Amino acid sequence: MADAPLHIDYYTDLLCIWAWISQPRINELEQEYGNRIVIQHHYLNIFGNTEKKMQRQWDSKGGIQAFAKHVQASAADYEDSPIHPDLWLKNPPATSAGAHQYIKAVELAYDSERAFNFAYRLRRAFFLEALDISSFDVLNNILEEEKLNDALVHIKNTSALAELMADYNQAQLQNIKGSPSYILNDGRQTLYGNVGYRVLRANVEELLRQPHNEASWC
């Protein structure tokens, strides 16, 4: 009997610059390990209300203009993760929750792979095109472009919202501190923030090697 794949719960907020920077690492991890790992994507309430977040954390530092400058500086060293020069200055989204809800709707209507691809499309729309992905018009247009309109039934009947609330609640129960966060080894290990690929790989390798009847000491 083949060994069960290693399960990784991956928590992000779609508007988080560090999650965007981590995207190539997630892609590389899946390419290197294939069906030896399963990455389950979940979403966090970090940018649930961007106006309040900017007021609370950035008003004394220069407001959203200062935050936009901070984001540009954060991304500057990562050539694999380019961003639009007017990000957060042009069409700043009011919330990440609507985009998260649409991703959950796609997952319910289709499967997790198409939900992941749709999430990646939304990230590109925000980080590369500076589109307002909190706008239902923008979300519906992208949904139509990707031929995923069957997901709309789960928006209308609020089942996607229920799934999103389950993610938000689970993040609180697991004491997830921010985006991105990787939960491994049945919750025994948490990797948080701008984690390099070699660190991710080392943790995955250790868990794939260890005997199934031993708890991890990592």
Secondary structure, DSSP 4 states (H G I P E B T S, - for coil): -PPPPEEEEEEE-TT-HHHHHHHHHHHHHHHHHGGGEEEEEEE--SSSSHHHHHHHHHGGGTHHHHHHHHHHHHHTT-TTS---TTTTTSS--S-SHHHHHHHHHHHHHS-HHHHHHHHHHHHHHHHTT---TT-HHHHHHHHHHTT-GGGHHHHHTSHHHHHHHHHHHHHHHTT--SSSEEEEGGGTEEEESS--HHHHHHHHHHHHHS-TTS----
